[in-house]
């Protein structure tokens, strides 16, 4: 089964940046909605060393068809050289909610 919808997670370095990414994705109709969580603590390898820092996570709901445009949009506006952008297929959920997601990202 191919998922028609995806949940896209992206992390960023500030609450302001998270709000900017969320707002611009929704206004561009690339995401039906976006939720912001944070701060969260991330531990990761970067430039040969283990790093740790606070980040904010943005979770966007969109269709699989709109994902490439959403990814491009996020990459163009993201402050990181290599941002975390992960799309997870939505394999189930409220039919009414998923229909709403489709309608919102299909509107002009």
OpenMM code with the backbone's topology and positions (N, CA, C; nanometers):
from openmm import Vec3, app, unit

residues = "UNK UNK UNK UNK UNK UNK UNK UNK UNK UNK UNK UNK UNK UNK UNK UNK UNK UNK UNK UNK UNK UNK UNK UNK UNK UNK UNK UNK UNK UNK UNK UNK UNK UNK UNK UNK UNK UNK UNK UNK UNK UNK UNK UNK UNK UNK UNK UNK UNK UNK UNK UNK UNK UNK UNK UNK UNK UNK UNK UNK UNK UNK UNK UNK UNK UNK UNK UNK UNK UNK UNK UNK UNK UNK UNK UNK UNK UNK UNK UNK UNK UNK UNK UNK UNK UNK UNK UNK UNK UNK UNK UNK UNK UNK UNK UNK UNK UNK UNK UNK UNK UNK UNK UNK UNK UNK UNK UNK".split()
positions = [
    Vec3(0.0841, -0.1190, 0.0000),
    Vec3(0.0000, 0.0000, 0.0000),
    Vec3(0.0883, 0.1249, 0.0000),
    Vec3(0.0605, 0.2163, -0.0878),
    Vec3(0.1323, 0.3427, -0.0936),
    Vec3(0.0555, 0.4464, -0.0131),
    Vec3(0.1247, 0.5139, 0.0759),
    Vec3(0.0607, 0.6159, 0.1586),
    Vec3(0.0340, 0.7410, 0.0761),
    Vec3(-0.0829, 0.7968, 0.0927),
    Vec3(-0.1185, 0.9210, 0.0232),
    Vec3(-0.0778, 1.0444, 0.1016),
    Vec3(-0.0502, 1.0266, 0.2311),
    Vec3(-0.0165, 1.1384, 0.3195),
    Vec3(0.1135, 1.1107, 0.3918),
    Vec3(0.1837, 1.2178, 0.4291),
    Vec3(0.3083, 1.2040, 0.5036),
    Vec3(0.3136, 1.3039, 0.6179),
    Vec3(0.3862, 1.2650, 0.7210),
    Vec3(0.4181, 1.3516, 0.8331),
    Vec3(0.5649, 1.3881, 0.8175),
    Vec3(0.5939, 1.5155, 0.8073),
    Vec3(0.7292, 1.5631, 0.7808),
    Vec3(0.7820, 1.6334, 0.9053),
    Vec3(0.8958, 1.5834, 0.9555),
    Vec3(0.9614, 1.6457, 1.0712),
    Vec3(1.0832, 1.7222, 1.0234),
    Vec3(1.0990, 1.8412, 1.0766),
    Vec3(1.2182, 1.9219, 1.0516),
    Vec3(1.2552, 1.9882, 1.1836),
    Vec3(1.3847, 1.9898, 1.2146),
    Vec3(1.4299, 2.0572, 1.3357),
    Vec3(1.5092, 2.1808, 1.2979),
    Vec3(1.5108, 2.2773, 1.3902),
    Vec3(1.5828, 2.4009, 1.3665),
    Vec3(1.6333, 2.4566, 1.4991),
    Vec3(1.7152, 2.5599, 1.4922),
    Vec3(1.7887, 2.6074, 1.6086),
    Vec3(1.7184, 2.7085, 1.6977),
    Vec3(1.6020, 2.7573, 1.6580),
    Vec3(1.5348, 2.8571, 1.7415),
    Vec3(1.3839, 2.8500, 1.7241),
    Vec3(1.3152, 2.8999, 1.8232),
    Vec3(1.1694, 2.9043, 1.8155),
    Vec3(1.1258, 2.9954, 1.7009),
    Vec3(1.1963, 3.1047, 1.6822),
    Vec3(1.1644, 3.1975, 1.5731),
    Vec3(1.1775, 3.1290, 1.4370),
    Vec3(1.2851, 3.0541, 1.4181),
    Vec3(1.3048, 2.9819, 1.2929),
    Vec3(1.1954, 2.8775, 1.2721),
    Vec3(1.1593, 2.8069, 1.3789),
    Vec3(1.0526, 2.7061, 1.3700),
    Vec3(0.9211, 2.7702, 1.3277),
    Vec3(0.8882, 2.8845, 1.3868),
    Vec3(0.7642, 2.9531, 1.3494),
    Vec3(0.7700, 2.9987, 1.2039),
    Vec3(0.8855, 3.0459, 1.1602),
    Vec3(0.8988, 3.0888, 1.0210),
    Vec3(0.8806, 2.9740, 0.9231),
    Vec3(0.9410, 2.8595, 0.9528),
    Vec3(0.9268, 2.7432, 0.8653),
    Vec3(0.7824, 2.6940, 0.8625),
    Vec3(0.7202, 2.6850, 0.9807),
    Vec3(0.5813, 2.6374, 0.9895),
    Vec3(0.4868, 2.7316, 0.9160),
    Vec3(0.4978, 2.8595, 0.9445),
    Vec3(0.4074, 2.9587, 0.8849),
    Vec3(0.4224, 2.9628, 0.7330),
    Vec3(0.5459, 2.9628, 0.6847),
    Vec3(0.5655, 2.9737, 0.5395),
    Vec3(0.5165, 2.8481, 0.4676),
    Vec3(0.5341, 2.7302, 0.5278),
    Vec3(0.4872, 2.6061, 0.4644),
    Vec3(0.3352, 2.6015, 0.4563),
    Vec3(0.2685, 2.6462, 0.5622),
    Vec3(0.1212, 2.6467, 0.5620),
    Vec3(0.0689, 2.7529, 0.4660),
    Vec3(0.1266, 2.8719, 0.4706),
    Vec3(0.0808, 2.9787, 0.3801),
    Vec3(0.1001, 2.9425, 0.2334),
    Vec3(0.2049, 2.8664, 0.2040),
    Vec3(0.2309, 2.8229, 0.0658),
    Vec3(0.1448, 2.7032, 0.0264),
    Vec3(0.0620, 2.6555, 0.1184),
    Vec3(-0.0257, 2.5394, 0.0972),
    Vec3(0.0533, 2.4127, 0.0663),
    Vec3(0.1734, 2.4050, 0.1242),
    Vec3(0.2542, 2.2845, 0.1130),
    Vec3(0.2302, 2.1921, 0.2317),
    Vec3(0.1763, 2.2467, 0.3389),
    Vec3(0.1365, 2.1706, 0.4574),
    Vec3(-0.0010, 2.2202, 0.4992),
    Vec3(-0.0875, 2.1277, 0.5382),
    Vec3(-0.2205, 2.1671, 0.5858),
    Vec3(-0.2099, 2.2293, 0.7235),
    Vec3(-0.1185, 2.1778, 0.8035),
    Vec3(-0.0934, 2.2351, 0.9349),
    Vec3(0.0476, 2.1972, 0.9769),
    Vec3(0.0990, 2.2699, 1.0720),
    Vec3(0.2316, 2.2425, 1.1258),
    Vec3(0.2279, 2.2680, 1.2756),
    Vec3(0.2878, 2.1796, 1.3494),
    Vec3(0.2947, 2.1939, 1.4947),
    Vec3(0.4403, 2.2119, 1.5345),
    Vec3(0.4613, 2.2937, 1.6369),
    Vec3(0.5959, 2.3251, 1.6842),
    Vec3(0.6119, 2.2710, 1.8258),
    Vec3(0.7185, 2.1962, 1.8459),
    Vec3(0.7514, 2.1423, 1.9778),
    Vec3(0.8901, 2.1905, 2.0164),
    Vec3(0.9074, 2.2214, 2.1437),
    Vec3(1.0409, 2.2561, 2.1876),
    Vec3(1.0400, 2.3456, 2.3088),
    Vec3(1.1555, 2.3679, 2.3604),
    Vec3(1.2799, 2.3150, 2.3066),
    Vec3(1.2969, 2.1659, 2.3372),
    Vec3(1.3703, 2.0998, 2.2488),
    Vec3(1.4112, 1.9614, 2.2681),
    Vec3(1.5640, 1.9609, 2.2705),
    Vec3(1.6222, 1.8590, 2.3275),
    Vec3(1.7682, 1.8467, 2.3282),
    Vec3(1.8082, 1.7434, 2.2248),
    Vec3(1.8979, 1.7815, 2.1367),
    Vec3(1.9491, 1.6909, 2.0345),
    Vec3(2.0961, 1.6607, 2.0629),
    Vec3(2.1340, 1.5349, 2.0476),
    Vec3(2.2721, 1.4902, 2.0602),
    Vec3(2.3065, 1.4243, 1.9270),
    Vec3(2.4155, 1.4682, 1.8625),
    Vec3(2.4428, 1.4243, 1.7263),
    Vec3(2.5906, 1.4414, 1.6911),
    Vec3(2.6333, 1.3683, 1.5890),
    Vec3(2.7665, 1.3859, 1.5338),
    Vec3(2.7641, 1.5030, 1.4365),
    Vec3(2.8631, 1.5916, 1.4447),
    Vec3(2.8782, 1.6990, 1.3465),
    Vec3(3.0243, 1.7391, 1.3416),
    Vec3(3.0796, 1.7366, 1.2230),
    Vec3(3.2186, 1.7743, 1.1981),
    Vec3(3.3147, 1.6963, 1.2866),
    Vec3(3.2901, 1.5630, 1.2991),
    Vec3(3.3807, 1.4743, 1.3698),
    Vec3(3.3690, 1.4725, 1.5205),
    Vec3(3.2715, 1.5441, 1.5757),
    Vec3(3.2553, 1.5491, 1.7211),
    Vec3(3.1091, 1.5317, 1.7583),
    Vec3(3.0881, 1.4801, 1.8794),
    Vec3(2.9518, 1.4718, 1.9313),
    Vec3(2.9133, 1.6100, 1.9814),
    Vec3(2.8005, 1.6573, 1.9313),
    Vec3(2.7491, 1.7886, 1.9673),
    Vec3(2.6188, 1.7722, 2.0460),
    Vec3(2.5795, 1.8757, 2.1160),
    Vec3(2.4522, 1.8762, 2.1871),
    Vec3(2.3970, 2.0179, 2.1830),
    Vec3(2.2665, 2.0288, 2.1614),
    Vec3(2.2074, 2.1610, 2.1586),
    Vec3(2.0566, 2.1558, 2.1649),
    Vec3(1.9994, 2.2715, 2.1900),
    Vec3(1.8540, 2.2832, 2.1906),
    Vec3(1.8045, 2.3082, 2.0497),
    Vec3(1.6945, 2.2432, 2.0175),
    Vec3(1.6306, 2.2631, 1.8879),
    Vec3(1.4796, 2.2671, 1.9080),
    Vec3(1.4099, 2.3064, 1.8022),
    Vec3(1.2647, 2.3047, 1.7968),
    Vec3(1.2266, 2.2162, 1.6796),
    Vec3(1.1224, 2.1341, 1.6974),
    Vec3(1.0783, 2.0428, 1.5930),
    Vec3(0.9468, 2.0940, 1.5344),
    Vec3(0.9418, 2.0965, 1.4024),
    Vec3(0.8208, 2.1322, 1.3298),
    Vec3(0.7695, 2.0046, 1.2637),
    Vec3(0.6423, 1.9733, 1.2864),
    Vec3(0.5786, 1.8554, 1.2272),
    Vec3(0.4718, 1.9038, 1.1303),
    Vec3(0.4908, 1.8737, 1.0029),
    Vec3(0.3991, 1.9181, 0.8980),
    Vec3(0.3199, 1.7995, 0.8437),
    Vec3(0.1921, 1.8203, 0.8188),
    Vec3(0.1084, 1.7186, 0.7541),
    Vec3(0.0808, 1.7628, 0.6115),
    Vec3(0.1084, 1.6705, 0.5168),
    Vec3(0.0885, 1.7015, 0.3762),
    Vec3(0.0585, 1.5733, 0.2996),
    Vec3(0.0434, 1.5868, 0.1685),
    Vec3(0.0237, 1.4686, 0.0843),
    Vec3(0.1586, 1.4242, 0.0287),
    Vec3(0.1644, 1.2976, -0.0101),
    Vec3(0.2865, 1.2461, -0.0712),
    Vec3(0.3192, 1.3243, -0.1990),
    Vec3(0.2166, 1.3635, -0.2717),
    Vec3(0.2369, 1.4385, -0.3963),
    Vec3(0.2982, 1.5763, -0.3708),
    Vec3(0.2662, 1.6399, -0.2571),
    Vec3(0.3177, 1.7740, -0.2263),
    Vec3(0.4508, 1.7696, -0.1525),
    Vec3(0.4932, 1.6495, -0.1088),
    Vec3(0.6166, 1.6398, -0.0315),
    Vec3(0.7380, 1.6988, -0.1032),
    Vec3(0.7653, 1.6666, -0.2300),
    Vec3(0.8856, 1.7237, -0.2931),
    Vec3(0.8888, 1.8766, -0.2888),
    Vec3(0.7756, 1.9399, -0.3117),
    Vec3(0.7709, 2.0863, -0.3064),
    Vec3(0.7927, 2.1363, -0.1634),
    Vec3(0.7366, 2.0652, -0.0644),
    Vec3(0.7569, 2.1036, 0.0759),
    Vec3(0.9038, 2.0896, 0.1132),
    Vec3(0.9655, 1.9794, 0.0751),
    Vec3(1.1082, 1.9604, 0.1056),
    Vec3(1.1917, 2.0737, 0.0454),
    Vec3(1.1681, 2.1061, -0.0799),
    Vec3(1.2417, 2.2145, -0.1457),
    Vec3(1.2203, 2.3480, -0.0734),
    Vec3(1.0964, 2.3743, -0.0351),
    Vec3(1.0608, 2.4964, 0.0375),
    Vec3(1.1386, 2.5047, 0.1691),
    Vec3(1.1408, 2.3952, 0.2439),
    Vec3(1.2105, 2.3934, 0.3725),
    Vec3(1.3607, 2.4106, 0.3532),
    Vec3(1.4180, 2.3433, 0.2545),
    Vec3(1.5614, 2.3552, 0.2289),
    Vec3(1.5998, 2.4986, 0.1926),
    Vec3(1.5175, 2.5650, 0.1140),
    Vec3(1.5456, 2.7024, 0.0726),
    Vec3(1.5439, 2.8006, 0.1891),
    Vec3(1.4674, 2.7703, 0.2948),
    Vec3(1.4486, 2.8642, 0.4054),
    Vec3(1.5196, 2.8230, 0.5345),
    Vec3(1.5844, 2.7087, 0.5336),
    Vec3(1.6424, 2.6550, 0.6568),
    Vec3(1.7803, 2.7132, 0.6847),
    Vec3(1.8107, 2.7448, 0.8113),
    Vec3(1.9416, 2.8021, 0.8434),
    Vec3(2.0563, 2.7007, 0.8462),
    Vec3(2.0293, 2.5710, 0.8522),
    Vec3(2.1348, 2.4696, 0.8612),
    Vec3(2.1883, 2.4333, 0.7230),
    Vec3(2.3142, 2.3902, 0.7192),
    Vec3(2.3740, 2.3368, 0.5957),
    Vec3(2.3102, 2.2029, 0.5586),
    Vec3(2.2839, 2.1202, 0.6598),
    Vec3(2.2282, 1.9867, 0.6391),
    Vec3(2.1113, 1.9674, 0.7352),
    Vec3(1.9954, 2.0235, 0.7029),
    Vec3(1.8823, 2.0119, 0.7963),
    Vec3(1.8222, 1.8719, 0.7995),
    Vec3(1.7711, 1.8373, 0.9166),
    Vec3(1.6947, 1.7134, 0.9303),
    Vec3(1.5571, 1.7370, 0.8706),
    Vec3(1.5270, 1.6668, 0.7639),
    Vec3(1.3930, 1.6668, 0.7052),
    Vec3(1.3593, 1.5209, 0.6811),
    Vec3(1.2623, 1.4695, 0.7556),
    Vec3(1.2257, 1.3286, 0.7481),
    Vec3(1.0768, 1.3176, 0.7209),
    Vec3(1.0412, 1.2411, 0.6182),
    Vec3(0.9013, 1.2179, 0.5842),
    Vec3(0.8643, 1.0748, 0.6217),
    Vec3(0.7593, 1.0623, 0.7004),
    Vec3(0.7099, 0.9315, 0.7422),
    Vec3(0.5719, 0.9103, 0.6817),
    Vec3(0.5508, 0.8004, 0.6103),
    Vec3(0.4180, 0.7744, 0.5527),
    Vec3(0.3123, 0.7616, 0.6617),
    Vec3(0.1979, 0.8184, 0.6368),
    Vec3(0.0825, 0.8021, 0.7252),
    Vec3(0.0003, 0.6881, 0.6666),
    Vec3(-0.0045, 0.5781, 0.7372),
    Vec3(-0.0722, 0.4593, 0.6844),
    Vec3(-0.2130, 0.4421, 0.7405),
    Vec3(-0.2530, 0.5292, 0.8284),
    Vec3(-0.3880, 0.5237, 0.8833),
    Vec3(-0.4186, 0.6535, 0.9538),
    Vec3(-0.5462, 0.6738, 0.9800),
    Vec3(-0.5876, 0.7949, 1.0494),
    Vec3(-0.7318, 0.8263, 1.0187),
    Vec3(-0.7799, 0.9307, 1.0789),
    Vec3(-0.9168, 0.9748, 1.0570),
    Vec3(-0.9371, 1.0108, 0.9099),
    Vec3(-1.0329, 0.9468, 0.8462),
    Vec3(-1.0602, 0.9738, 0.7049),
    Vec3(-1.0960, 1.1203, 0.6831),
    Vec3(-1.1729, 1.1773, 0.7738),
    Vec3(-1.2133, 1.3183, 0.7611),
    Vec3(-1.0911, 1.4103, 0.7718),
    Vec3(-1.0016, 1.3804, 0.8664),
    Vec3(-0.8823, 1.4631, 0.8833),
    Vec3(-0.7919, 1.4532, 0.7612),
    Vec3(-0.7686, 1.3324, 0.7121),
    Vec3(-0.6817, 1.3149, 0.5965),
    Vec3(-0.7415, 1.3783, 0.4705),
    Vec3(-0.8729, 1.3761, 0.4590),
    Vec3(-0.9390, 1.4444, 0.3468),
    Vec3(-0.9169, 1.5950, 0.3584),
    Vec3(-0.9223, 1.6454, 0.4812),
    Vec3(-0.8976, 1.7886, 0.5051),
    Vec3(-0.7548, 1.8247, 0.4655),
    Vec3(-0.6562, 1.7414, 0.5022),
    Vec3(-0.5173, 1.7649, 0.4647),
    Vec3(-0.5071, 1.7762, 0.3126),
    Vec3(-0.5655, 1.6801, 0.2428),
    Vec3(-0.5614, 1.6804, 0.0960),
    Vec3(-0.6236, 1.8069, 0.0400),
    Vec3(-0.7386, 1.8450, 0.0927),
    Vec3(-0.8080, 1.9649, 0.0433),
    Vec3(-0.7230, 2.0909, 0.0650),
    Vec3(-0.6624, 2.1039, 0.1812),
    Vec3(-0.5876, 2.2255, 0.2126),
    Vec3(-0.4601, 2.2399, 0.1292),
    Vec3(-0.3925, 2.1319, 0.1008),
    Vec3(-0.2697, 2.1439, 0.0214),
    Vec3(-0.2978, 2.1422, -0.1283),
    Vec3(-0.4223, 2.1166, -0.1645),
    Vec3(-0.4617, 2.1193, -0.3061),
    Vec3(-0.5230, 2.2524, -0.3455),
    Vec3(-0.5562, 2.3360, -0.2447),
    Vec3(-0.6183, 2.4660, -0.2721),
    Vec3(-0.5128, 2.5654, -0.3210),
    Vec3(-0.5568, 2.6580, -0.3985),
    Vec3(-0.4657, 2.7625, -0.4482),
    Vec3(-0.4787, 2.8885, -0.3696),
] * unit.nanometer
topology = app.Topology()
chain = topology.addChain("A")
for resn in residues:
    res = topology.addResidue(resn, chain)
    for name in ("N", "CA", "C"):
        topology.addAtom(name, app.Element.getBySymbol(name[0]), res)
